[in-house]
Amino acid sequence: MPVDDEPTPFWDGADEAGRVGSWAMRVGFTAAWGSIRPVGALNGSSGVWVRDMILAPLGATHADAWVSDCLDTYRASTGAARRLDDTYAPFARTTGLLGAQIGAHPSEDAIVDEALRLHRERIVGELSACCPELIVTLGNAALRVARELVDGGRDAPSKLNVREYGVTSKVRVAGRHARLLPLAHPASPRPYQEAHRSWRAEEAARRR
């Protein structure tokens, strides 16, 4: 079950063992509650995807990029919500532990609405601070948010297009020129994933 927010946006899970151990000490985990262990590929899977499928084709690493999220708190997937309800909740009641309080995974429209209402200042501040030459959005929600927050963003497409995938638009951030590159999210549907693989291959060939 999820126990905390990721330490950084699109974390790659590299130090999960140490973080799981630190969390167990912080909450006073005891053997009476069962056992815990790192989960390998489940921790940091999106971060690994971003590293290998986004940053590497662009000739960059996490150290070269400022990585952010539209929303900065974890939301339970449908599967995680089921397990919290049918597995953790009965256990918590019998042991006297607190119930899990994790928000449900929002729809695309809900992500955009919450980001623009509650996170506008944070996101604009991050964009201004990092002075990007290239802004990469992952998925339609992030693209829609970026269109509202950068100068010239409305000239960019309002959603991903598999037929014109990987096309950049000219925008301005804090008075500086930049390019906006809409790409797929790690959880995007299959047509976008296929378009992304083609883009990745083309980028790799271009950089040889």
Backbone as CSV, one residue per row, in Angstrom:
resi,resn,N_x,N_y,N_z,CA_x,CA_y,CA_z,C_x,C_y,C_z
1,MET,0.840,-1.184,0.000,0.000,0.000,0.000,0.885,1.247,0.000
2,PRO,0.418,2.339,-0.565,1.194,3.583,-0.557,1.253,4.137,0.861
3,VAL,2.438,4.628,1.260,2.606,5.147,2.614,3.089,6.590,2.649
4,ASP,3.491,7.154,1.509,4.010,8.520,1.536,4.071,9.049,0.110
5,ASP,4.211,10.376,-0.008,4.478,10.966,-1.313,5.871,10.562,-1.764
6,GLU,6.089,10.551,-3.083,7.441,10.305,-3.577,8.356,11.440,-3.121
7,PRO,9.632,11.142,-2.857,10.540,12.191,-2.368,10.758,13.311,-3.366
8,THR,10.690,13.015,-4.655,10.798,14.019,-5.706,9.839,13.636,-6.825
9,PRO,9.384,14.598,-7.624,8.524,14.248,-8.755,9.226,13.271,-9.707
10,PHE,8.508,12.244,-10.100,9.048,11.210,-10.984,10.356,10.637,-10.438
11,TRP,10.331,10.315,-9.151,11.432,9.621,-8.474,11.674,8.279,-9.163
12,ASP,12.938,7.860,-9.283,13.239,6.612,-9.986,13.408,5.402,-9.056
13,GLY,13.195,5.603,-7.757,13.222,4.477,-6.826,14.606,3.975,-6.470
14,ALA,15.645,4.675,-6.868,17.005,4.146,-6.699,17.361,3.887,-5.236
15,ASP,16.849,4.708,-4.325,17.207,4.563,-2.910,16.019,4.079,-2.081
16,GLU,15.166,3.248,-2.681,13.932,2.861,-1.998,14.186,2.095,-0.700
17,ALA,15.194,1.230,-0.663,15.430,0.420,0.536,15.701,1.315,1.742
18,GLY,16.563,2.293,1.567,16.872,3.200,2.661,15.664,4.014,3.085
19,ARG,14.863,4.438,2.112,13.696,5.254,2.426,12.619,4.420,3.132
20,VAL,12.438,3.176,2.705,11.475,2.310,3.385,11.909,2.075,4.828
21,GLY,13.203,1.832,5.038,13.708,1.640,6.386,13.530,2.875,7.253
22,SER,13.799,4.047,6.686,13.637,5.302,7.437,12.176,5.531,7.795
23,TRP,11.282,5.217,6.848,9.848,5.371,7.124,9.420,4.444,8.253
24,ALA,9.887,3.195,8.234,9.513,2.243,9.274,9.946,2.733,10.651
25,MET,11.138,3.300,10.740,11.607,3.827,12.017,10.780,5.038,12.446
26,ARG,10.444,5.885,11.478,9.711,7.113,11.796,8.327,6.817,12.355
27,VAL,7.656,5.785,11.827,6.298,5.468,12.277,6.280,4.419,13.380
28,GLY,7.457,3.922,13.778,7.507,2.919,14.830,6.917,1.589,14.421
29,PHE,7.227,1.155,13.209,6.667,-0.093,12.685,7.104,-1.270,13.556
30,THR,6.152,-2.143,13.882,6.451,-3.297,14.732,6.106,-4.599,14.018
31,ALA,6.709,-5.703,14.504,6.464,-7.020,13.912,5.007,-7.440,14.059
32,ALA,4.316,-6.883,15.057,2.903,-7.229,15.252,2.038,-6.789,14.076
33,TRP,2.530,-5.835,13.313,1.779,-5.347,12.158,2.073,-6.156,10.895
34,GLY,3.051,-7.039,10.942,3.423,-7.799,9.758,4.844,-7.479,9.343
35,SER,5.098,-7.492,8.068,6.444,-7.197,7.566,6.353,-6.230,6.402
36,ILE,7.425,-5.502,6.176,7.496,-4.575,5.044,8.790,-4.807,4.306
37,ARG,8.795,-4.465,3.053,10.004,-4.604,2.250,9.883,-3.716,1.016
38,PRO,10.995,-3.363,0.403,10.936,-2.619,-0.857,10.191,-3.423,-1.927
39,VAL,9.589,-2.734,-2.861,8.781,-3.415,-3.880,9.408,-3.384,-5.261
40,GLY,10.665,-2.974,-5.344,11.358,-3.027,-6.626,10.753,-2.112,-7.674
41,ALA,10.376,-2.684,-8.797,9.961,-1.893,-9.957,8.709,-1.052,-9.705
42,LEU,7.903,-1.406,-8.704,6.708,-0.608,-8.439,7.070,0.772,-7.895
43,ASN,8.157,0.861,-7.151,8.624,2.158,-6.674,9.480,2.802,-7.752
44,GLY,9.075,3.976,-8.181,9.876,4.708,-9.156,9.685,4.300,-10.597
45,SER,8.651,3.515,-10.886,8.474,3.053,-12.275,8.253,4.216,-13.234
46,SER,7.473,5.210,-12.810,7.252,6.372,-13.686,8.533,7.177,-13.854
47,GLY,9.319,7.277,-12.777,10.577,8.005,-12.872,11.572,7.335,-13.796
48,VAL,11.613,6.007,-13.761,12.490,5.267,-14.677,12.035,5.493,-16.119
49,TRP,10.706,5.487,-16.322,10.169,5.726,-17.671,10.571,7.120,-18.160
50,VAL,10.446,8.121,-17.297,10.830,9.476,-17.686,12.323,9.543,-17.987
51,ARG,13.119,8.896,-17.176,14.575,8.882,-17.392,14.934,8.264,-18.744
52,ASP,14.335,7.097,-19.044,14.730,6.340,-20.230,13.990,6.764,-21.495
53,MET,12.751,7.225,-21.336,11.910,7.490,-22.504,11.767,8.973,-22.833
54,ILE,12.101,9.848,-21.889,11.999,11.286,-22.127,13.379,11.944,-22.084
55,LEU,14.039,11.840,-20.942,15.300,12.552,-20.775,16.410,12.001,-21.653
56,ALA,16.577,10.681,-21.663,17.661,10.097,-22.458,17.556,10.437,-23.940
57,PRO,16.385,10.319,-24.570,16.289,10.700,-25.981,16.624,12.169,-26.236
58,LEU,16.405,13.012,-25.222,16.723,14.432,-25.364,18.173,14.735,-25.009
59,GLY,18.930,13.685,-24.672,20.330,13.871,-24.315,20.508,14.510,-22.956
60,ALA,19.576,14.237,-22.040,19.606,14.869,-20.724,19.492,13.826,-19.620
61,THR,19.755,14.252,-18.394,19.574,13.434,-17.200,18.690,14.217,-16.233
62,HIS,18.321,13.583,-15.110,17.537,14.293,-14.098,18.280,15.529,-13.605
63,ALA,19.608,15.458,-13.561,20.392,16.598,-13.076,20.305,17.792,-14.021
64,ASP,19.943,17.556,-15.282,19.846,18.634,-16.265,18.456,19.261,-16.301
65,ALA,17.495,18.634,-15.622,16.099,19.030,-15.769,15.503,19.491,-14.443
66,TRP,14.526,20.348,-14.535,13.700,20.707,-13.379,12.398,19.946,-13.569
67,VAL,12.146,18.972,-12.717,10.987,18.093,-12.871,9.929,18.469,-11.843
68,SER,8.698,18.623,-12.293,7.623,19.039,-11.399,6.347,18.258,-11.705
69,ASP,5.348,18.453,-10.880,4.033,17.839,-11.052,2.968,18.923,-11.026
70,CYS,1.852,18.665,-11.718,0.707,19.570,-11.605,0.165,19.543,-10.182
71,LEU,0.038,18.358,-9.606,-0.419,18.180,-8.229,0.716,17.548,-7.445
72,ASP,0.921,17.983,-6.213,2.114,17.547,-5.489,1.835,16.581,-4.334
73,THR,0.665,15.957,-4.327,0.383,14.917,-3.333,-0.121,13.665,-4.046
74,TYR,0.209,12.512,-3.465,-0.164,11.232,-4.050,-1.685,11.045,-4.036
75,ARG,-2.222,10.457,-5.089,-3.632,10.083,-5.164,-3.701,8.594,-5.486
76,ALA,-4.568,7.897,-4.809,-4.627,6.441,-4.937,-5.178,6.022,-6.297
77,SER,-4.529,5.055,-6.902,-5.071,4.440,-8.113,-6.297,3.616,-7.738
78,THR,-7.046,3.167,-8.742,-8.224,2.352,-8.463,-7.840,1.075,-7.716
79,GLY,-6.752,0.420,-8.148,-6.308,-0.806,-7.498,-5.876,-0.574,-6.064
80,ALA,-5.127,0.512,-5.827,-4.677,0.820,-4.472,-5.860,1.132,-3.564
81,ALA,-6.834,1.851,-4.100,-8.018,2.182,-3.302,-8.763,0.915,-2.880
82,ARG,-8.837,-0.071,-3.763,-9.503,-1.334,-3.416,-8.771,-2.034,-2.278
83,ARG,-7.435,-2.085,-2.382,-6.667,-2.773,-1.341,-6.755,-2.050,0.005
84,LEU,-6.788,-0.742,-0.034,-6.945,0.000,1.212,-8.286,-0.322,1.853
85,ASP,-9.295,-0.501,1.028,-10.646,-0.760,1.535,-10.827,-2.202,2.006
86,ASP,-10.351,-3.172,1.201,-10.662,-4.568,1.547,-9.559,-5.270,2.344
87,THR,-8.372,-4.660,2.424,-7.269,-5.302,3.145,-6.792,-4.473,4.337
88,TYR,-6.447,-3.211,4.075,-5.912,-2.414,5.177,-6.990,-1.998,6.171
89,ALA,-8.158,-1.578,5.701,-9.190,-1.075,6.614,-9.584,-2.100,7.681
90,PRO,-9.854,-3.371,7.326,-10.163,-4.349,8.380,-8.998,-4.551,9.351
91,PHE,-7.775,-4.564,8.812,-6.584,-4.716,9.653,-6.464,-3.538,10.617
92,ALA,-6.684,-2.330,10.122,-6.565,-1.147,10.974,-7.589,-1.185,12.104
93,ARG,-8.786,-1.641,11.794,-9.817,-1.695,12.837,-9.450,-2.677,13.947
94,THR,-8.886,-3.826,13.580,-8.567,-4.851,14.591,-7.336,-4.493,15.414
95,THR,-6.464,-3.662,14.871,-5.235,-3.312,15.595,-5.293,-1.921,16.221
96,GLY,-6.356,-1.190,15.964,-6.478,0.147,16.518,-5.668,1.203,15.809
97,LEU,-5.225,0.900,14.584,-4.475,1.883,13.808,-5.419,2.846,13.102
98,LEU,-4.868,3.964,12.691,-5.661,4.943,11.955,-6.023,4.409,10.580
99,GLY,-7.160,4.824,10.076,-7.536,4.480,8.714,-6.732,5.287,7.712
100,ALA,-6.680,4.810,6.495,-5.938,5.517,5.440,-6.775,6.663,4.894
101,GLN,-6.152,7.807,4.761,-6.815,8.987,4.213,-6.066,9.418,2.951
102,ILE,-6.410,8.831,1.826,-5.733,9.123,0.558,-6.786,9.500,-0.477
103,GLY,-6.577,10.610,-1.125,-7.533,11.070,-2.121,-7.628,10.127,-3.307
104,ALA,-8.818,10.066,-3.903,-9.017,9.248,-5.094,-8.302,9.871,-6.285
105,HIS,-7.948,9.027,-7.244,-7.259,9.538,-8.434,-8.212,10.433,-9.223
106,PRO,-7.805,11.679,-9.507,-8.701,12.618,-10.187,-8.754,12.386,-11.693
107,SER,-9.822,12.858,-12.295,-9.941,12.829,-13.750,-9.024,13.885,-14.353
108,GLU,-8.871,13.847,-15.672,-8.044,14.856,-16.337,-8.567,16.253,-16.060
109,ASP,-9.879,16.446,-16.183,-10.459,17.765,-15.927,-10.210,18.202,-14.490
110,ALA,-10.315,17.269,-13.542,-10.111,17.609,-12.133,-8.655,17.992,-11.863
111,ILE,-7.719,17.308,-12.522,-6.297,17.657,-12.368,-6.062,19.090,-12.850
112,VAL,-6.589,19.398,-14.019,-6.394,20.736,-14.592,-7.018,21.791,-13.685
113,ASP,-8.242,21.535,-13.233,-8.930,22.504,-12.377,-8.166,22.740,-11.080
114,GLU,-7.743,21.667,-10.416,-7.035,21.818,-9.145,-5.680,22.484,-9.337
115,ALA,-4.977,22.124,-10.402,-3.663,22.727,-10.653,-3.779,24.231,-10.861
116,LEU,-4.757,24.644,-11.645,-4.898,26.070,-11.938,-5.455,26.852,-10.756
117,ARG,-6.270,26.218,-9.921,-6.837,26.916,-8.755,-5.865,26.983,-7.588
118,LEU,-5.184,25.863,-7.326,-4.410,25.756,-6.092,-2.895,25.753,-6.283
119,HIS,-2.435,25.487,-7.493,-0.991,25.334,-7.699,-0.420,26.300,-8.739
120,ARG,-1.231,27.222,-9.189,-0.786,28.160,-10.226,0.477,28.906,-9.796
121,GLU,0.452,29.476,-8.604,1.598,30.276,-8.150,2.859,29.419,-8.050
122,ARG,2.721,28.210,-7.505,3.889,27.332,-7.388,4.462,26.987,-8.756
123,ILE,3.612,26.582,-9.686,4.090,26.145,-10.998,4.711,27.308,-11.768
124,VAL,4.051,28.460,-11.748,4.603,29.635,-12.430,5.937,30.016,-11.806
125,GLY,6.038,29.932,-10.477,7.295,30.242,-9.802,8.406,29.293,-10.212
126,GLU,8.082,28.004,-10.349,9.092,27.038,-10.770,9.536,27.300,-12.201
127,LEU,8.589,27.590,-13.076,8.944,27.886,-14.465,9.836,29.120,-14.553
128,SER,9.517,30.131,-13.775,10.322,31.358,-13.800,11.713,31.112,-13.224
129,ALA,11.785,30.276,-12.174,13.067,30.041,-11.511,14.039,29.251,-12.369
130,CYS,13.520,28.296,-13.139,14.443,27.431,-13.883,14.790,27.964,-15.275
131,CYS,14.088,29.018,-15.723,14.412,29.649,-17.019,14.563,28.604,-18.129
132,PRO,13.539,27.833,-18.442,13.702,26.723,-19.384,13.862,27.176,-20.835
133,GLU,14.659,26.428,-21.554,14.696,26.576,-23.004,13.663,25.647,-23.638
134,LEU,13.400,24.537,-22.956,12.445,23.549,-23.443,11.540,23.124,-22.283
135,ILE,10.243,23.178,-22.488,9.267,22.720,-21.505,8.612,21.470,-22.075
136,VAL,8.745,20.363,-21.395,8.142,19.100,-21.835,6.961,18.805,-20.924
137,THR,5.781,18.647,-21.510,4.610,18.253,-20.729,4.331,16.774,-20.979
138,LEU,3.913,16.077,-19.936,3.636,14.645,-20.038,2.138,14.411,-19.883
139,GLY,1.483,14.102,-20.987,0.051,13.842,-20.953,-0.774,15.091,-21.199
140,ASN,-2.081,14.870,-21.424,-2.971,15.968,-21.777,-3.213,16.938,-20.627
141,ALA,-3.301,16.445,-19.399,-3.572,17.349,-18.277,-2.447,18.374,-18.132
142,ALA,-1.199,17.917,-18.141,-0.064,18.834,-18.005,0.003,19.806,-19.180
143,LEU,-0.313,19.325,-20.368,-0.322,20.200,-21.542,-1.364,21.303,-21.379
144,ARG,-2.552,20.938,-20.925,-3.617,21.933,-20.738,-3.245,22.961,-19.681
145,VAL,-2.583,22.513,-18.628,-2.153,23.452,-17.587,-1.083,24.393,-18.145
146,ALA,-0.107,23.843,-18.842,0.966,24.673,-19.393,0.425,25.712,-20.365
147,ARG,-0.558,25.343,-21.162,-1.133,26.282,-22.132,-1.692,27.521,-21.445
148,GLU,-2.182,27.343,-20.221,-2.772,28.463,-19.488,-1.727,29.312,-18.769
149,LEU,-0.549,28.755,-18.542,0.412,29.426,-17.661,1.607,30.051,-18.364
150,VAL,1.810,29.751,-19.642,2.943,30.356,-20.359,2.421,31.275,-21.454
151,ASP,3.159,32.319,-21.716,2.775,33.244,-22.778,2.859,32.536,-24.130
152,GLY,1.802,32.661,-24.925,1.768,31.999,-26.225,1.332,30.551,-26.136
153,GLY,0.984,30.083,-24.934,0.614,28.682,-24.779,-0.621,28.285,-25.552
154,ARG,-1.521,29.238,-25.748,-2.759,28.918,-26.477,-2.505,28.562,-27.937
155,ASP,-1.296,28.864,-28.435,-0.951,28.479,-29.807,-0.544,27.017,-29.894
156,ALA,-0.264,26.397,-28.753,0.074,24.974,-28.727,-1.206,24.149,-28.831
157,PRO,-1.114,22.900,-29.240,-2.309,22.054,-29.321,-2.920,21.875,-27.936
158,SER,-4.233,21.636,-27.891,-4.926,21.467,-26.618,-4.869,20.030,-26.126
159,LYS,-4.426,19.117,-26.986,-4.255,17.721,-26.569,-3.228,17.052,-27.467
160,LEU,-2.707,15.937,-27.022,-1.732,15.194,-27.814,-2.347,14.718,-29.119
161,ASN,-1.537,14.725,-30.156,-1.986,14.293,-31.482,-0.981,13.259,-31.994
162,VAL,-1.426,12.028,-32.176,-0.489,10.975,-32.587,0.040,11.210,-33.994
163,ARG,-0.678,11.972,-34.812,-0.226,12.222,-36.188,0.795,13.353,-36.257
164,GLU,0.822,14.210,-35.253,1.796,15.301,-35.206,2.516,15.272,-33.867
165,TYR,2.929,14.078,-33.488,3.531,13.877,-32.170,4.962,14.410,-32.148
166,GLY,5.319,15.074,-31.049,6.684,15.567,-30.896,6.960,16.904,-31.547
167,VAL,5.904,17.628,-31.943,6.072,18.945,-32.566,6.088,20.005,-31.463
168,THR,7.035,20.915,-31.526,7.139,21.960,-30.506,6.414,23.232,-30.936
169,SER,6.075,24.037,-29.926,5.473,25.353,-30.154,6.346,26.406,-29.478
170,LYS,6.371,27.602,-30.036,7.137,28.694,-29.442,6.302,29.376,-28.363
171,VAL,6.900,29.534,-27.177,6.227,30.202,-26.065,7.229,31.130,-25.383
172,ARG,6.759,31.848,-24.366,7.634,32.712,-23.576,7.362,32.445,-22.092
173,VAL,8.436,32.391,-21.323,8.338,32.200,-19.874,9.181,33.275,-19.199
174,ALA,8.542,34.079,-18.370,9.247,35.167,-17.677,10.023,36.041,-18.663
175,GLY,9.404,36.304,-19.819,10.011,37.172,-20.815,11.057,36.522,-21.689
176,ARG,11.306,35.214,-21.489,12.316,34.511,-22.282,11.654,33.557,-23.262
177,HIS,12.294,33.390,-24.418,11.787,32.451,-25.412,12.026,31.016,-24.953
178,ALA,11.081,30.158,-25.238,11.203,28.734,-24.919,10.381,27.940,-25.935
179,ARG,10.557,26.636,-25.904,9.750,25.750,-26.736,8.938,24.826,-25.835
180,LEU,7.718,24.568,-26.253,6.820,23.677,-25.514,6.674,22.384,-26.313
181,LEU,7.040,21.265,-25.675,7.024,19.959,-26.335,6.048,19.034,-25.614
182,PRO,4.860,18.800,-26.184,3.894,17.905,-25.547,4.234,16.435,-25.850
183,LEU,4.444,15.643,-24.797,4.731,14.219,-24.963,3.793,13.394,-24.083
184,ALA,3.860,12.091,-24.233,2.982,11.190,-23.496,3.383,11.098,-22.036
185,HIS,2.421,10.783,-21.208,2.652,10.459,-19.804,2.950,8.965,-19.714
186,PRO,3.697,8.514,-18.692,3.938,7.068,-18.569,2.677,6.224,-18.573
187,ALA,1.550,6.801,-18.134,0.296,6.049,-18.088,-0.632,6.372,-19.254
188,SER,-0.135,7.068,-20.271,-0.980,7.408,-21.424,-1.431,6.153,-22.161
189,PRO,-2.592,6.215,-22.828,-3.093,5.055,-23.575,-2.138,4.599,-24.680
190,ARG,-2.375,3.398,-25.154,-1.466,2.735,-26.092,-1.149,3.548,-27.354
191,PRO,-2.128,4.197,-28.010,-1.772,4.948,-29.229,-0.697,6.005,-28.969
192,TYR,-0.772,6.659,-27.817,0.242,7.665,-27.488,1.586,7.013,-27.179
193,GLN,1.545,5.856,-26.530,2.787,5.150,-26.244,3.488,4.734,-27.536
194,GLU,2.708,4.276,-28.512,3.290,3.885,-29.800,3.876,5.099,-30.517
195,ALA,3.151,6.209,-30.473,3.671,7.437,-31.081,4.944,7.883,-30.383
196,HIS,4.983,7.689,-29.073,6.167,8.094,-28.323,7.370,7.220,-28.678
197,ARG,7.160,5.931,-28.854,8.277,5.057,-29.219,8.862,5.466,-30.568
198,SER,7.997,5.854,-31.487,8.486,6.319,-32.788,9.283,7.613,-32.625
199,TRP,8.773,8.526,-31.807,9.493,9.782,-31.555,10.844,9.497,-30.934
200,ARG,10.869,8.579,-29.964,12.120,8.244,-29.281,13.146,7.700,-30.270
201,ALA,12.721,6.831,-31.170,13.629,6.269,-32.157,14.167,7.356,-33.085
202,GLU,13.303,8.287,-33.472,13.732,9.376,-34.349,14.731,10.289,-33.643
203,GLU,14.484,10.561,-32.354,15.417,11.395,-31.587,16.772,10.713,-31.460
204,ALA,16.751,9.397,-31.206,17.998,8.653,-31.080,18.792,8.680,-32.377
205,ALA,18.085,8.504,-33.498,18.756,8.530,-34.800,19.330,9.915,-35.089
206,ARG,18.585,10.950,-34.701,19.033,12.325,-34.968,20.284,12.667,-34.176
207,ARG,20.452,12.065,-32.991,21.582,12.383,-32.124,22.814,11.528,-32.394
208,ARG,22.699,10.554,-33.278,23.878,9.714,-33.571,24.929,10.504,-34.341
